[in-house]
Amino acid sequence: MKSLIEKLARTTLAAAVSVGFAMGAAAADIKVGLSVSLSGPNSSLGVPYAKGMQAALAFRPEVNGRKIQLIVLDDGSDPTTAGRNARKLAEEDKVDVLMGTSGVPAAIAMAQVARDAKLPMIGLTPIVLDAADNAWFVTVAQPTQLMVDAVVERMSKDGVKSVAYIGFSDGWGDLVYNALVKAAAGAGIKVLGNERYARADSSVTGQVLKLLTMKPDAVMTGGAGTPGALPFLALTERGFKGPMYGQHGLINPDFVRVVGTATQGAIMPTGPVIVAEQLPADYPTRKVAMDFRAVFQKVNNAPSSDAFSAYSFDGWMVLTDALARTKGEPGTTEFRTSLRDAIVTTKEVVGTHGVYNFKPGELYGVDKRARVLVKIENGQWKLVP
Amino acid sequence: MTWDVALILSLDGLANGAIYLLAGLGLVLIFSVTRVVFVPFGDIAAFAALTLAAFETNRLPPTIAMVVALAAIALATEVGSLLRRGQAARIPMAVLTWGLLPLVPCLLAWLASRPGVPASLHVAAAVLLVVPIAPLLARVVFQPIADASSLVLLIVSLALHFLLSGLGLLFFGPEGSRTQALVSGSLSLGDGFTVSAQIVLMVASAIVLSGIFFLVFERTVAGKALRATAVNRVGARLVGIRPARTALLAYGISSVLAGLIGVLIAPVTTMYYDSGFIIGLKAFVAAIIGGLVSFPVTAIGALAVGLVESFASFYSGALKDVIVFSLLIPVLMLRSFLSRHVEEEDEEVDQ
């Protein structure tokens, strides 16, 4: 059965088509519904998310003797499809918990479904929602503010006085921009310009030229995945010599491959898992991160080199910890409510990205232990002390 | 805006315009000869780019398998139609043209994928490999419905686009690739202002290819046959031109253009399996400016689209595409004022 699940998962990944595989399993199984972007422009994030979840499933396939069943759907990088997937998982597959997804707008669409269906949801991306209105939602990602604060602290250290911004013309671009403006105001750094481009754009020369006419000390980008490489390439081509900063949405190997050797020394924040082997031995998340790498290698026959698969793993850690404290029969309303209560009272669960403590009324559960700064050097991430 | 910014934007716009120009020529050529708006044009360009990327990473491009499969289907279609018409004697010829001819670029591509092959051969093999795609698709899909209404042809063409872009996802994965620059270095225009050689190459290719286009259309029999078919299919047929054959020629030429676009654009932009569609769409705007018939006006339209896009990205990055596609509205209004509306004529042409 397990090999069948793996085989199906692999086929799904390879073909990247929307295939939900519901297994005709025993009634007492706990059902987890995952919707991620296996195709479309967000798939460079979505595919690792799905692979990380398979690794997590292999790492801890059952809780208190109950098997966990994972149902994976592809949202095609489209928020509308993500919402529809969430509804399908809630109503047809009757899952006990939702997880997802790789895009911020899509995650917001899913969170709304989770709220309406009174279904706990563990998000894997940093999204901004009214916590009071979304009691069924928590996310394992670091809040964008926490990450951008780290970048802005670094800017101050680097002596940057003004920073220009270029990011996606969508929710992610807004999120990073707002966080940057907030953090920069506190640090006395001026934010110049707010240029945007679409994920599918082939050139950002115009936007970059506009930023350079403002003569900023540094540039901060708000992109994600391979499309996020565009501003770095354009800035290098135009001969920009100042420091370039990114954020955690960019941390994946395909970004490095596309950026190539053009961009040296760009600094971005990430969860410590990316540079787990460079961390001090007593770093709280180091051991779990190394365990995760081992199981990921075993399940996917490839090393894990991105931050996204680790979010899935952390989501699974939080989920299984909460499941162990959940009462009732899976599939019932009591079970879902009890699971939600267990999730929002999570204490000191160690994941790969950080140590999680959720409280009712808060979406995020990480602290400063969940961020480090890294630098691209010759196509490798190097820990910036 | 300062002069050097305007200059850089213009150059960037011209480079993009050069790409749209080549794509626009291909679209207009196919449309004028066959009445098909060939939506998969951009996908073929993306295939060329990603095939080149596959060569560079020492992988065997899956495009080879696709061309072989397409050739087999086209051959079966051709043999079937020959048998139905009782022309079994022409089967060996069909095997040669439909079965074996498309395999030549596949063989070359297979040889090029072996280690130690110079980069220039990779580029040539990538272009050649995508050349059979459009003619083979046309034989299988468009030739049997050549006399259907333009709307049917457009819908079939859209369906083909989705098929090809799905195959692209299957073959090359969701991730984008960049290829090595075809030419390195840059030209100095004085005052510390430089133009990258790749942009010069893109613009020069567009100029040279449009020149060749012009010569072929004005000076060769095949070009004249293409023009004749575009002007009037029935008339062309009466003077001994076979529409099916000219259509294949048009598809073949367009496929070459698509291949060249792919290898020209791959070093300067990250190509994804679905990147071709947007290129095709913007070239379509240019083709519409040319009324889907005029090559010179399409060329001017393509350069205009490139420049507008470039300057729009400076003024408002987020609204860039909105501005480019809004170009269509005044153009279409002007066109509908200027031209007499003709009902689509029912041409009575079979193969």
HADDOCK unambig.tbl for C-alpha pairs under 7 A between the chains (distance, minus, plus):
assign (segid A and resid 15 and name CA) (segid B and resid 170 and name CA) 5.82 0.50 0.50
assign (segid A and resid 39 and name CA) (segid B and resid 174 and name CA) 6.23 0.50 0.50
assign (segid A and resid 40 and name CA) (segid B and resid 174 and name CA) 6.73 0.50 0.50
assign (segid A and resid 43 and name CA) (segid B and resid 174 and name CA) 6.17 0.50 0.50
assign (segid A and resid 44 and name CA) (segid B and resid 174 and name CA) 6.75 0.50 0.50
assign (segid A and resid 44 and name CA) (segid B and resid 175 and name CA) 6.17 0.50 0.50
assign (segid A and resid 169 and name CA) (segid B and resid 318 and name CA) 5.80 0.50 0.50
assign (segid A and resid 195 and name CA) (segid B and resid 317 and name CA) 6.21 0.50 0.50
assign (segid A and resid 196 and name CA) (segid B and resid 317 and name CA) 5.23 0.50 0.50
assign (segid A and resid 196 and name CA) (segid B and resid 318 and name CA) 5.15 0.50 0.50
assign (segid A and resid 197 and name CA) (segid B and resid 317 and name CA) 5.46 0.50 0.50
assign (segid A and resid 197 and name CA) (segid B and resid 318 and name CA) 5.31 0.50 0.50
assign (segid A and resid 198 and name CA) (segid B and resid 318 and name CA) 6.79 0.50 0.50
assign (segid A and resid 202 and name CA) (segid B and resid 269 and name CA) 5.51 0.50 0.50
assign (segid A and resid 202 and name CA) (segid B and resid 270 and name CA) 6.66 0.50 0.50
assign (segid A and resid 203 and name CA) (segid B and resid 269 and name CA) 6.73 0.50 0.50
assign (segid A and resid 206 and name CA) (segid B and resid 9 and name CA) 6.38 0.50 0.50
assign (segid A and resid 206 and name CA) (segid B and resid 310 and name CA) 6.00 0.50 0.50
assign (segid A and resid 206 and name CA) (segid B and resid 311 and name CA) 6.60 0.50 0.50
assign (segid A and resid 206 and name CA) (segid B and resid 313 and name CA) 4.84 0.50 0.50
assign (segid A and resid 206 and name CA) (segid B and resid 314 and name CA) 4.02 0.50 0.50
assign (segid A and resid 207 and name CA) (segid B and resid 313 and name CA) 5.80 0.50 0.50
assign (segid A and resid 207 and name CA) (segid B and resid 314 and name CA) 4.97 0.50 0.50
assign (segid A and resid 207 and name CA) (segid B and resid 317 and name CA) 5.96 0.50 0.50
assign (segid A and resid 209 and name CA) (segid B and resid 5 and name CA) 6.72 0.50 0.50
assign (segid A and resid 210 and name CA) (segid B and resid 314 and name CA) 5.95 0.50 0.50
assign (segid A and resid 226 and name CA) (segid B and resid 176 and name CA) 6.92 0.50 0.50
assign (segid A and resid 258 and name CA) (segid B and resid 177 and name CA) 6.40 0.50 0.50
assign (segid A and resid 258 and name CA) (segid B and resid 178 and name CA) 6.40 0.50 0.50
